[in-house]
Amino acid sequence: MRIGVAGVGKLGEFHTNLLKQIAGESPDVEFSGVFDLNPERLQEIGKKYGVPCFSTLTELAAASDAAVIATTTSSHYAIAKQLLEAGLHLFIEKPITATLDEADELIGIEKEKGLTIQVGHIERFNPALLAVEPYIGEPMYIQAERLSGFSRRVTDVSVILDLMIHDIDLVLSLIKSDIRSIAASGVKVFSNELDMATARIEFENGAIANVTASRLSRSKLRKMRFFSRKPKSYASLDFTSGKSEVFRLVPPDQLSSKNPIKNFATKKILEQFGEIQESLKDMALDYVSPDIPKVNALKVELEQFIDAIRAGRAAKVTSEEGRRALMVAGKITDEIRKNTADLD
């Protein structure tokens, strides 16, 4: 399988480096080369990683069976359409496109030609999430915060498509229900797009997700909290540090032998849960802090994309799932626009 990269900015360079590693580890994978509109940057990356450079997409397509698109969001559609029509499987960095109509057209070509599109929602592959996911069960309330500093590198999209869409995708993957309603607010500060936004998403099954994103913070914060009814539990997850922990009510014979609550909880926490335990005498309070393997989520993401092509199966994050996250992001934006006079 020959795979290349379109767009070698900061993120595209990460993809180039990892795909070179994967090609070195897999005898049936070949890194075909890189394409970028900036000839100086293209030659810089080509020389640094010792890979072929293509000055046109046509050249990249002719030398490849698959490609990673790591360009600006506004260019995803045009590049993806050309490469799909040339018969390439695609890994498209999030969001899949800038508009739903663009996503629909790409999905149509993907199905017509029997190709695979994977959308780069990397948090699905975050080892901290994968470690805590078995304990989450059926979340009925999710609180997500994703804050970062302002970057001139991302000015063509709002904070909703830049940052919030990560958590939108996670929420949609964890809550198996249709959306009932969305309320949202946001503000522009340093750019012509929204720099801060918050949304409340209510689902038909009664679940609620509060999602906040900002690119105006002095420090980076990427956290998610889950409150579930089956099993009754609370879980917190820090995507940056990789730390996660779970408090849950379980039958006494299901207490975690590795992390029993008596070894970790303070007297205060035990007192806080005492009333719950008193009313549920056949249950015990368990504490779990799962071991988090040290893996490169982006590399795992690329490896699973390649495996999906080999096996002829759907990617872990399909084009339809990428479209749904984009659709919800659009509804949040529309809701903010209704209440913000200067958004247009």
For each residue, the residues with C-beta under 8 A, 3 or more apart:
1: 28 29 30 65 66 306 309 310
2: 30 31 32 63 64 65 66
3: 19 23 29 30 31 32 64 65 66 67 68 306
4: 31 32 33 34 35 54 60 63 64 66 67 68
5: 8 12 15 16 19 33 34 35 67 68 70
6: 12 34 35 36 57 60 67 68 69 70 71 79 83
7: 11 12 35 36 69 70 71 72 75 79
8: 5 12 13 16 34 35 36 41 42 45 70
9: 12 13 36 41 70 71 153
10: 13 14 153
11: 7 14 15 70 93
12: 5 6 7 8 9 15 16 34 36 45 68 70 71
13: 8 9 10 16 17 45
14: 10 11 17 18 298
15: 5 11 12 18 19 68 70 298 302
16: 5 8 12 13 19 20 31 34 45 49 51
17: 13 14 20 21 49
18: 14 15 21 22 296 298 299 302
19: 3 5 15 16 22 23 31 68 302
20: 16 17 23 24 31 49 51
21: 17 18 24 25 299
22: 18 19 25 26 29 31 299 302 303 306
23: 3 19 20 26 29 30 31
24: 20 21
25: 21 22
26: 22 23 29 306
27:
28: 1
29: 1 3 22 23 26 306
30: 1 2 3 23
31: 2 3 4 16 19 20 22 23 51
32: 2 3 4 52 60 63 64
33: 4 5 46 51 52 53 54 60 63 64
34: 4 5 6 8 12 16 42 45 46 49 51 52 53 54 60
35: 4 5 6 7 8 42 53 54 55 56 57 59 60
36: 6 7 8 9 12 39 41 42 45
37:
38: 41 42
39: 36 42 43 55
40: 43 44
41: 8 9 36 38 44 45
42: 8 34 35 36 38 39 45 46 53 55
43: 39 40 46 47 53
44: 40 41 47 48
45: 8 12 13 16 34 36 41 42 48 49 51 53
46: 33 34 42 43 49 50 51 52 53
47: 43 44 50
48: 44 45
49: 16 17 20 34 45 46
50: 46 47
51: 16 20 31 33 34 45 46
52: 32 33 34 46 63
53: 33 34 35 42 43 45 46
54: 4 33 34 35 57 59 60 63
55: 35 39 42 59
56: 35 59 60
57: 6 35 54 60 61 79 82 83
58: 61 62 82 86
59: 35 54 55 56 62 63
60: 4 6 32 33 34 35 54 56 57 63 64 67 83
61: 57 58 64 67 82 83 86 87 88
62: 58 59 86
63: 2 4 32 33 52 54 59 60
64: 2 3 4 32 33 60 61 67 88
65: 1 2 3 87 88 89 309
66: 1 2 3 4 88 89 90 91 305 306 309
67: 3 4 5 6 60 61 64 83 88 89 90 91
68: 3 4 5 6 12 15 19 90 91 93 302
69: 6 7 76 79 80 83 90 91 92 93
70: 5 6 7 8 9 11 12 15 93
71: 6 7 9 12 75 76 79 93
72: 7 75 76 156
73: 76 95 97 98 156 157 161
74: 98 156 157
75: 7 71 72 78 79
76: 69 71 72 73 79 80 92 93 95 96 97 98 102
77: 80 81 97 98 99 102 105 106
78: 75 81 82
79: 6 7 57 69 71 75 76 82 83
80: 69 76 77 83 84 90 92 97 106 117
81: 77 78 84 85 105 106 109
82: 57 58 61 78 79 85 86
83: 6 57 60 61 67 69 79 80 86 88 90
84: 80 81 87 88 90 106 109 110 113 115 117
85: 81 82 109 113
86: 58 61 62 82 83
87: 61 65 84 113 115
88: 61 64 65 66 67 83 84 115
89: 65 66 67 115 116 117 305 309
90: 66 67 68 69 80 83 84 110 115 116 117 118
91: 66 67 68 69 117 118 120 301 302 305
92: 69 76 80 96 97 117 118 119 120 322
93: 11 68 69 70 71 76 119 120
94: 119 120 121 122 165 166 169 322 325
95: 73 76 98 119 157 161 165 322 325 326 329
96: 76 92 103 106 117 119 319 322 323 326
97: 73 76 77 80 92 100 102 103 106 326
98: 73 74 76 77 95 102 157 161
99: 77 102 103
100: 97 103 104 323 326 327 330
101: 104 105
102: 76 77 97 98 99 105 106
103: 96 97 99 100 106 107 319 322 323 326
104: 100 101 107 108 323
105: 77 81 101 102 108 109
106: 77 80 81 84 96 97 102 103 109 110 117 319
107: 103 104 110 111 117 319 320 323
108: 104 105 111 112
109: 81 84 85 105 106 112 113 115
110: 84 90 106 107 113 115 116 117 319
111: 107 108 114
112: 108 109
113: 84 85 87 109 110
114: 111
115: 84 87 88 89 90 109 110
116: 89 90 110 305 308 309 314 315
117: 80 84 89 90 91 92 96 106 107 110 315 318 319 322
118: 90 91 92 301 304 305 308 315 316 317 318 319
119: 92 93 94 95 96 315 317 318 319 321 322 325
120: 91 92 93 94 301 317
121: 94 124 165 166 169 170 317 321 322 325
122: 94 125 126 166 297 298 301
123: 126 129 166 167 169 170 239 297
124: 121 129 169 170 173 301 316 317
125: 122 130 297 298 300 301 304 316
126: 122 123 129 130 239 242 297
127: 130 131 242 292 293 294 295 297
128: 131 132 237 238 239 242 243 244 292
129: 123 124 126 132 133 170 237 239 244
130: 125 126 127 133
131: 127 128 244 290 291 292 293
132: 128 129 135 136 235 237 244 246 290
133: 129 130 136 174
134:
135: 132 231 233 235 246 248 288 290
136: 132 133 139 174 226 228 233 235 246
137: 228 229 230 231 233
138: 228 229 230
139: 136 142 174 175 207 226 227 228
140: 206 207 208 227 228 229
141: 207 208 209 210 226 227
142: 139 171 174 175 207 208 209 210 211 224 225 226 227
143: 209 210 224 225
144: 167 170 171 209 210 211 212 223 224 225
145: 212 213 221 222 223 224
146: 163 164 166 167 212 213 214 221 222
147: 212 213 214 215 216 217 219 220 221 222
148: 151 163 214 215 217 220
149: 215 216 217 218 219 220
150: 190 191 195 215 216
151: 148 154 215
152: 155
153: 9 10
154: 151 157 162 215
155: 152 191 192 193
156: 72 73 74 193
157: 73 74 95 98 154 160 161 162 193
158: 161 162 186 193 194 195 197 333
159: 162 163 164 186 193 194 195 196 197 213 214 215
160: 157 163 164 165 186 194 197 213 329 332 333
161: 73 95 98 157 158 164 165 326 329
162: 154 157 158 159 165 213 215
163: 146 148 159 160 166 167 213 214 215
164: 146 159 160 161 167 168 197 199 211 212 213 329 332
165: 94 95 121 160 161 162 168 169 325 326 329
166: 94 121 122 123 146 163 169 170
167: 123 144 146 163 164 170 171 211 213 224
168: 164 165 171 172 211 325 328 329 332
169: 94 121 123 124 165 166 172 173 317 321 322 325
170: 121 123 124 129 144 166 167 173 174 224
171: 142 144 167 168 174 175 201 209 211
172: 168 169 175 321 324 325 328
173: 124 169 170 321
174: 133 136 139 142 170 171 226
175: 139 142 171 172 203 205 207 209
176: 205
177: 203 204 205 207
178: 203 204
179: 182 201 202 203 204 328 331
180: 202 203 204
181: 201 202
182: 179 199 200 201 202 328 331 332 335
183: 199 200 335
184: 197 198 199 200 332 333 335 336
185: 197 198 336 339 340
186: 158 159 160 194 196 197 198 336 340 343
187: 194 195 196 197 340
188: 191 192 193 194 195 342 343
189: 195 196 216
190: 150 195 216
191: 150 155 188 195
192: 155 188
193: 155 156 157 158 159 188
194: 158 159 160 186 187 188 197 333 336 343
195: 150 158 159 187 188 189 190 191 214 215 216
196: 159 186 187 189 213 214 215 216
197: 158 159 160 164 184 185 186 187 194 212 213 214 332 336
198: 184 185 186 210 211 212 213
199: 164 182 183 184 210 211 212 332 335
200: 182 183 184 208 209 210 211
201: 171 179 181 182 208 209 210 211 328
202: 179 180 181 182 207 208
203: 175 177 178 179 180 206 207 208 209
204: 177 178 179 180
205: 175 176 177
206: 140 203
207: 139 140 141 142 175 177 202 203
208: 140 141 142 200 201 202 203
209: 141 142 143 144 171 175 200 201 203
210: 141 142 143 144 198 199 200 201
211: 142 144 164 167 168 171 198 199 200 201
212: 144 145 146 147 164 197 198 199
213: 145 146 147 159 160 162 163 164 167 196 197 198
214: 146 147 148 159 163 195 196 197 217
215: 147 148 149 150 151 154 159 162 163 195 196
216: 147 149 150 189 190 195 196
217: 147 148 149 214 220 221
218: 149
219: 147 149
220: 147 148 149 217 240
221: 145 146 147 217 240
222: 145 146 147 238 239 240
223: 144 145 236 237 238 239
224: 142 143 144 145 167 170 236 237 239
225: 142 143 144 234 235 236 237
226: 136 139 141 142 174 233 234 235 236 237
227: 139 140 141 142 233 234
228: 136 137 138 139 140 231 232 233 234 235
229: 137 138 140 232
230: 137 138
231: 135 137 228 248 249 250
232: 228 229 248 249 283
233: 135 136 137 226 227 228 246 247 248 249
234: 225 226 227 228 246 247 248
235: 132 135 136 225 226 228 244 245 246 247 248
236: 223 224 225 226 244 245
237: 128 129 132 223 224 225 226 243 244
238: 128 222 223 241 242 243 244
239: 123 126 128 129 222 223 224 242
240: 220 221 222
241: 238
242: 126 127 128 238 239 292
243: 128 237 238 289 292
244: 128 129 131 132 235 236 237 238 289 290 292
245: 235 236 287 288 289
246: 132 135 136 233 234 235 286 287 288 289 290
247: 233 234 235 261 269 273 285 286 287
248: 135 231 232 233 234 235 285 286 288
249: 231 232 233 276 277 280 283 284 285 286
250: 231 254 255 283 284 286
251: 254 282 283 284
252: 255 282 283 284
253:
254: 250 251 286
255: 250 252 260 261 284 286
256: 259 260 286 287 288
257: 260
258: 288
259: 256 263 264 286 287 288 289
260: 255 256 257 263 264 286 287
261: 247 255 264 265 270 284 285 286 287
262: 265
263: 259 260
264: 259 260 261 287 289
265: 261 262 269 270 285 287
266: 269 270
267: 270 271
268: 271 272
269: 247 265 266 272 273
270: 261 265 266 267 273 274 285
271: 267 268 274
272: 268 269
273: 247 269 270 276 277 285
274: 270 271 277 278
275: 278 279
276: 249 273 279 280 285
277: 249 273 274 280 281 283 284 285
278: 274 275 281
279: 275 276
280: 249 276 277 283
281: 277 278
282: 251 252
283: 232 249 250 251 252 277 280
284: 249 250 251 252 255 261 277
285: 247 248 249 261 265 270 273 276 277
286: 246 247 248 249 250 254 255 256 259 260 261
287: 245 246 247 256 259 260 261 264 265
288: 135 245 246 248 256 258 259
289: 243 244 245 246 259 264
290: 131 132 135 244 246
291: 131
292: 127 128 131 242 243 244
293: 127 131
294: 127
295: 127 299 300
296: 18 299 300
297: 122 123 125 126 127 300 301
298: 14 15 18 122 125 301 302
299: 18 21 22 295 296 302 303
300: 125 295 296 297 303 304
301: 91 118 120 122 124 125 297 298 304 305
302: 15 18 19 22 68 91 298 299 305 306
303: 22 299 300 306 307
304: 118 125 300 301 307 308 315 316
305: 66 89 91 116 118 301 302 308 309 315
306: 1 3 22 26 29 66 302 303 309 310
307: 303 304 310 311
308: 116 118 304 305 311 313 314 315 316
309: 1 65 66 89 116 305 306 312
310: 1 306 307
311: 307 308
312: 309
313: 308
314: 116 308 318
315: 116 117 118 119 304 305 308 318
316: 118 124 125 304 308
317: 118 119 120 121 124 169 321 322
318: 117 118 119 314 315 321 322
319: 96 103 106 107 110 117 118 119 322 323
320: 107 323 324
321: 119 121 169 172 173 317 318 324 325
322: 92 94 95 96 103 117 119 121 169 317 318 319 325 326
323: 96 100 103 104 107 319 320 326 327
324: 172 320 321 327 328
325: 94 95 119 121 165 168 169 172 321 322 328 329
326: 95 96 97 100 103 161 165 322 323 329 330
327: 100 323 324 330 331
328: 168 172 179 182 201 324 325 331 332
329: 95 160 161 164 165 168 325 326 332 333
330: 100 326 327 333 334
331: 179 182 327 328 334 335
332: 160 164 168 182 184 197 199 328 329 335 336
333: 158 160 184 194 329 330 336 337
334: 330 331 337 338
335: 182 183 184 199 331 332 338 339
336: 184 185 186 194 197 332 333 339 340 343
337: 333 334 340 343 344
338: 334 335
339: 185 335 336
340: 185 186 187 336 337 343
341:
342: 188
343: 186 188 194 336 337 340
344: 337
